[in-house]
Structures are given as C-alpha cells and as structure tokens.
C-alpha cells in the first residue's frame, strides 16, 4: 500500500488549503484514513480520521473537514480559517484493523504518506 499526499503550501492566516492523499495498492473502501501533523520540535499529533464517520482533534473542529472519494481512492483534508499554529508537516495514514478507541493514535496506522508542508503566515 502506498500513500501519496499533496496540496500543502504557504497561506496567510484565515486562508484555506485542501490536502489530498491518494492510496494505491490496497482495498481503499475498507481502510480507515487519518491525517496527522508534526510541527517543528513537536511530536506528531492526530488531526482527523474517517471511518464510518468523521473524527477530529479539538484544535481543528469546525475548521477542518475530512472526506473521502472511494472511486478515486483518495482522502481529502479541507482546512479553513487557518492559523499560524496549524503550521506543520501533514501526513496521511491508513489502517485496516483500527479499533475505534485507538483511531487518534499513530501506532494504530499501518501505512504512511511522505508528508506535505503547510505553512500559515501571520
């Protein structure tokens, strides 16, 4: 299974970006998809996930939306009202055997994309 993330870039505070993550080599529609991010000098943290519904970190609720297109084997992360503290490398992840209680834990995911940089200027 390979994950290819794209869509990062530089944006001003209050702006929007949409990240994409295309999955190849697996059975996408049964796979739990997640987004994590890692800011400079910090640990990688959960952002959002999609199983049969959406799950979000408190810090992004109401601003970010995760969605998936099974026909395109792609998961998206629409990020609105971006803040400088959203600056990080964003990673998509996939897992086939994730239980609900671990959906926000990076160790639950089996496959990872290469990361895409998001920089929000103030």
C-alpha positions as CSV (number, residue, x, y, z in Angstrom):
1,X,0.0,0.0,0.0
2,X,1.3,3.4,-1.0
3,X,0.1,6.8,0.1
4,X,0.8,10.0,-1.8
5,X,0.0,13.3,-0.1
6,X,-0.2,16.6,-1.9
7,X,-1.7,20.0,-1.6
8,X,0.5,21.7,1.0
9,X,1.8,25.2,0.6
10,X,2.1,28.7,2.1
11,X,-1.0,30.5,3.0
12,X,-1.9,33.6,5.1
13,X,-3.8,33.3,8.3
14,X,-7.5,32.9,7.7
15,X,-6.9,31.3,4.3
16,X,-7.7,27.8,3.1
17,X,-5.9,24.7,1.7
18,X,-7.1,21.3,0.7
19,X,-4.8,18.4,1.1
20,X,-5.2,15.2,-0.9
21,X,-3.9,11.7,-0.2
22,X,-4.2,9.0,-2.9
23,X,-4.0,5.4,-1.9
24,X,-2.7,2.7,-4.2
25,X,-2.2,-1.0,-3.8
26,X,-4.9,-1.7,-1.2
27,X,-8.6,-2.1,-0.7
28,X,-9.4,1.5,0.0
29,X,-13.1,1.4,0.9
30,X,-12.4,-0.8,4.0
31,X,-9.5,1.3,5.1
32,X,-9.5,3.8,8.0
33,X,-7.9,7.0,6.8
34,X,-6.3,9.6,9.0
35,X,-4.4,12.8,9.0
36,X,-1.7,13.7,11.4
37,X,0.7,16.7,11.7
38,X,4.0,17.4,13.1
39,X,5.1,20.9,14.0
40,X,8.8,21.8,14.3
41,X,10.2,20.4,17.5
42,X,7.0,18.7,18.5
43,X,5.6,15.2,18.3
44,X,3.3,14.1,15.5
45,X,-0.3,14.6,16.5
46,X,-3.7,13.4,15.4
47,X,-5.7,15.8,13.2
48,X,-8.7,13.9,11.7
49,X,-9.8,10.5,10.7
50,X,-12.6,8.9,8.7
51,X,-14.0,5.5,9.4
52,X,-17.8,5.4,9.0
53,X,-17.9,8.9,10.2
54,X,-15.5,11.8,10.8
55,X,-13.3,12.2,13.9
56,X,-11.4,15.4,14.7
57,X,-8.9,16.8,17.2
58,X,-10.4,19.5,19.3
59,X,-8.0,22.1,17.9
60,X,-9.4,21.7,14.3
61,X,-13.1,21.1,14.9
62,X,-15.2,23.5,13.0
63,X,-12.3,24.5,10.7
64,X,-11.1,21.3,9.1
65,X,-13.2,18.7,7.2
66,X,-12.0,15.2,6.2
67,X,-13.7,13.4,3.3
68,X,-13.0,10.5,1.1
69,X,-13.8,9.6,-2.5
70,X,-13.8,5.8,-2.8
71,X,-14.0,5.9,-6.6
72,X,-10.7,7.8,-6.6
73,X,-9.1,6.1,-3.7
74,X,-8.4,9.5,-2.2
75,X,-8.9,11.2,1.1
76,X,-9.0,14.9,1.5
77,X,-8.5,17.4,4.3
78,X,-10.2,20.7,3.7
79,X,-8.6,23.3,6.0
80,X,-10.3,26.6,6.5
81,X,-9.6,29.5,8.8
82,X,-6.0,28.5,9.0
83,X,-3.9,29.8,11.9
84,X,-0.2,30.1,12.3
85,X,-0.3,27.3,14.8
86,X,-1.5,25.0,12.1
87,X,1.9,25.2,10.5
88,X,3.3,21.7,10.3
89,X,4.1,18.8,8.1
90,X,0.9,16.9,7.4
91,X,0.9,13.2,7.0
92,X,-1.9,10.9,5.8
93,X,-2.1,7.4,7.2
94,X,-4.1,4.3,6.6
95,X,-5.0,1.2,8.6
96,X,-7.2,-1.8,8.1
97,X,-7.5,-3.1,11.7
98,X,-8.1,0.0,13.7
99,X,-10.5,-0.1,16.6
100,X,-12.4,3.0,17.5
101,X,-10.6,3.7,20.8
102,X,-7.3,4.0,19.0
103,X,-8.3,6.0,16.0
104,X,-6.3,9.0,17.1
105,X,-3.2,7.0,17.9
106,X,-0.5,7.0,15.2
107,X,0.6,3.5,16.3
108,X,-2.7,2.2,15.1
109,X,-2.0,3.0,11.5
110,X,0.0,0.7,9.2
111,X,0.8,2.9,6.2
112,X,2.0,6.5,5.9
113,X,2.4,9.0,3.2
114,X,5.5,11.1,2.8
115,X,4.1,14.3,4.3
116,X,3.3,17.7,2.9
117,X,4.3,21.0,4.4
118,X,1.7,23.5,5.4
119,X,2.9,27.0,6.4
120,X,0.5,29.6,7.7
121,X,1.9,33.1,7.9
122,X,0.5,35.7,10.4
